[in-house]
Amino acid sequence: MNNIILITGATAGFGEAVAHKFAQNKWNIIITGRRQERLVALEHLLKENYKVEVLSLGFDVRAIDQVQSAIAGLPEKWRKIDVLLNNAGLAAGRGPIQEGETDDWELMIDTNVKGLLYMMRAVSPLMIANQKGHIINVASLAGWETYGGGNVYCGTKHAVRAISRAARVDLLPHQVKVSVVSPGAAETEFSLVRFKGDEQKAAAVYEGYQPLKAEDIAESIYFMATQPPHVNIEEILILPTAQANATVTHKNNTK
């Protein structure tokens, strides 16, 4: 059987682009997400375009019972997961800490931190049993720096990087790699979700410069995942050329 990658949050953005990239290279794909119709459509597309095997699992990474049930119920041939991509994550709202919406905080912490932990806990024993595997966690430039209004989101992405570094120590004796990819400004559904469907606010984030595309991140993840067994790319921080850091972007360029 071909190599297997399990992708959380596969129905859009980075996750969807990664599914296409790996399928193009004849990996078999486990795609997960909450939007069942999108999962089914992506499964059909990957199978038809790339002639690979695809398994779609509809569940919410925030629900530990759903995560445990989905992974425990994997058919035998799908249990030898080579790469787990913890991509599911989001920013919900943006504003000063003193005006924060606690529901948004819960959503980000439950998805970005706890969901990632639940997936690592469920999948890592399978990798240990195989004595090989690679966990790639999606963090963010917000995991390196902080900025006004990004308080809890930045906190969750700092947590992703810290958890990943500690897990690398834990899994080292088992030949399981752990890596992190930290994107800067990338034009996906990210800002549309952050601004709760406000298309004008979301579009304004990317005006005047060329942001990253989902396919750019997929290329970096594929590079990480296809290194020889003795090589672990621990982290890639990838920014658009027009972005210097979390708060400085040169906006004289046109897309």
C-alpha positions in Angstrom: 0.0 0.0 0.0 1.1 3.6 -0.7 2.2 5.9 2.2 -0.7 7.3 4.2 -1.3 10.8 5.4 -4.1 11.8 7.8 -5.2 15.4 7.4 -7.4 17.2 9.9 -9.4 20.2 8.6 -9.1 18.9 5.0 -12.2 20.6 3.6 -10.6 24.0 2.8 -7.4 26.0 2.8 -4.1 24.3 3.8 -5.7 21.0 4.4 -7.4 20.7 1.0 -4.2 21.9 -0.8 -2.1 19.3 1.1 -4.6 16.6 0.2 -4.1 17.4 -3.5 -0.3 17.7 -3.2 0.1 14.3 -1.6 -2.5 12.6 -3.8 -0.6 13.9 -6.9 2.4 12.1 -5.5 0.5 8.8 -5.0 0.0 8.9 -1.3 -3.3 7.5 0.1 -5.2 10.1 2.0 -7.4 10.1 5.2 -9.3 13.4 5.2 -11.2 14.6 8.2 -13.5 17.5 8.9 -16.9 18.6 10.1 -18.4 19.5 6.8 -19.5 16.2 5.5 -20.6 17.3 2.0 -17.2 18.9 1.4 -15.5 15.8 2.6 -17.4 13.6 0.2 -16.8 15.9 -2.7 -13.1 16.0 -2.0 -12.9 12.3 -1.6 -14.5 11.8 -5.1 -12.2 14.4 -6.6 -9.0 12.9 -5.2 -9.9 9.4 -6.3 -10.9 10.5 -9.8 -8.0 12.8 -10.5 -5.2 10.9 -8.9 -6.3 7.3 -8.7 -5.4 6.9 -5.0 -7.3 5.5 -2.1 -9.1 8.0 0.1 -10.9 7.5 3.4 -13.1 10.3 4.7 -13.9 10.6 8.4 -16.5 13.2 9.5 -15.8 14.3 13.1 -15.0 17.3 15.2 -11.5 17.4 16.7 -12.8 19.2 19.7 -14.8 16.2 20.7 -12.5 13.6 22.3 -15.0 10.8 22.0 -15.4 11.4 18.3 -11.6 11.5 17.8 -11.1 8.3 19.8 -13.9 6.5 18.0 -12.7 7.5 14.5 -9.1 6.4 15.1 -10.0 3.2 17.0 -12.4 2.3 14.1 -9.8 2.7 11.3 -9.7 -0.4 9.1 -6.5 -2.4 9.5 -5.0 -1.2 6.2 -5.4 2.4 7.2 -3.8 2.1 10.6 -0.2 2.4 9.4 -0.3 6.2 9.2 3.0 7.7 8.0 2.1 11.4 8.5 -0.5 13.1 10.8 -1.1 16.7 9.7 -2.8 18.6 12.5 -4.1 21.4 10.4 -7.6 22.0 11.9 -7.5 25.4 13.5 -8.9 28.9 13.4 -8.9 32.4 14.7 -12.3 33.6 16.1 -12.6 37.3 16.4 -10.0 40.0 17.0 -10.0 42.6 19.8 -8.4 43.7 23.0 -8.3 41.3 25.9 -10.6 43.4 28.0 -13.3 43.2 25.4 -12.8 39.5 24.5 -15.6 37.2 23.7 -15.1 34.2 25.9 -17.0 31.9 23.5 -14.4 32.8 20.8 -11.6 32.0 23.3 -13.2 28.6 24.1 -13.5 27.8 20.4 -9.9 28.6 19.6 -8.5 26.8 22.7 -10.7 23.7 22.1 -9.8 23.5 18.4 -6.2 24.8 18.1 -4.8 23.2 21.3 -7.1 20.5 22.7 -8.1 19.2 19.3 -4.4 18.9 18.3 -3.6 17.1 21.6 -6.5 14.7 21.1 -5.3 13.8 17.6 -1.7 13.3 18.8 -2.8 11.1 21.7 -5.0 8.9 19.4 -2.5 8.6 16.5 0.9 8.5 18.1 0.4 5.0 19.6 -0.2 3.6 16.1 3.1 5.2 15.0 4.9 3.9 18.0 3.6 0.4 17.1 5.0 0.8 13.6 8.3 2.3 14.9 8.0 5.2 12.4 5.8 8.1 11.7 5.8 11.9 11.4 3.5 14.4 13.1 3.3 17.8 11.5 1.5 20.5 13.4 0.3 23.8 11.8 1.2 26.7 14.0 1.5 30.3 12.7 3.7 33.4 12.7 1.4 34.2 15.7 3.2 31.4 17.5 6.5 33.3 17.2 5.2 36.9 17.9 2.2 38.6 19.4 0.2 41.5 18.2 -2.7 43.6 19.5 -6.0 42.0 19.4 -4.6 38.6 18.7 -4.1 37.6 22.4 -5.8 34.2 22.7 -5.1 33.1 19.1 -1.4 33.9 19.6 -1.5 32.0 22.9 -2.9 28.9 21.2 -0.3 29.0 18.4 2.6 29.5 20.9 1.1 26.4 22.7 1.2 24.4 19.4 5.0 25.1 19.1 5.7 24.3 22.7 3.7 21.1 22.7 5.4 20.0 19.5 8.9 20.6 20.9 8.0 18.6 24.0 6.4 15.8 22.0 9.6 15.6 19.9 11.4 14.6 23.1 8.7 12.1 24.1 8.6 10.4 20.7 12.3 10.4 19.9 13.0 6.8 21.2 10.2 5.6 18.9 11.5 6.9 15.6 8.5 9.3 15.3 9.3 12.7 14.0 7.5 15.9 15.1 7.6 19.1 13.0 5.9 22.4 12.8 5.0 24.7 9.9 4.3 28.3 10.8 2.7 30.3 8.0 2.5 34.1 7.9 -0.3 35.9 6.0 -2.0 33.4 3.7 -5.2 34.0 1.8 -7.5 31.2 2.7 -10.8 31.1 4.7 -8.8 32.2 7.7 -9.8 35.9 7.8 -13.3 35.1 6.7 -13.7 32.9 9.7 -12.0 35.3 12.0 -14.3 38.1 11.0 -17.3 35.8 11.1 -18.3 36.0 7.4 -17.6 39.7 6.9 -16.1 39.5 3.3 -15.1 43.1 3.2 -13.0 42.9 6.4 -11.5 39.6 5.3 -10.5 40.9 1.8 -8.9 44.0 3.4 -6.4 41.9 5.2 -4.8 40.9 1.8 -5.1 44.2 -0.1 -2.0 45.8 -1.7 0.4 42.8 -1.5 0.7 39.2 -2.6 -0.1 36.9 0.4 0.8 33.2 0.6 -1.4 30.7 -1.1 -2.5 27.4 0.4 -0.4 25.6 -2.2 2.7 27.4 -0.9 2.2 25.8 2.5 1.4 22.4 0.9 4.7 22.5 -0.8 6.6 23.1 2.5 4.6 20.3 4.2 5.4 17.9 1.4 9.1 18.8 1.6 9.0 18.1 5.4 7.2 14.8 5.0 9.5 13.4 2.3 12.9 13.8 3.9 15.0 10.6 4.5 14.4 8.8 7.8 17.4 10.4 9.4 16.3 13.9 8.6 13.7 15.9 10.6 12.9 19.4 9.5 11.8 20.6 12.9 10.1 23.9 11.8 9.5 26.0 8.8 8.5 29.7 9.3 7.2 30.8 5.9 6.1 34.4 5.1 5.1 36.2 1.9 7.9 38.3 0.5 5.9 41.5 1.4 5.7 40.6 5.1 8.5 41.3 7.5 6.8 40.2 10.8 3.4 40.1 12.4 2.8 43.8 12.2 4.9 45.1 9.2 3.7 44.4 5.7 4.7 46.3 2.6 1.4 47.1 0.8 2.5 48.9 -2.3 2.5 45.8 -4.4 -0.4 44.6 -6.4 -1.5 41.0 -6.6 
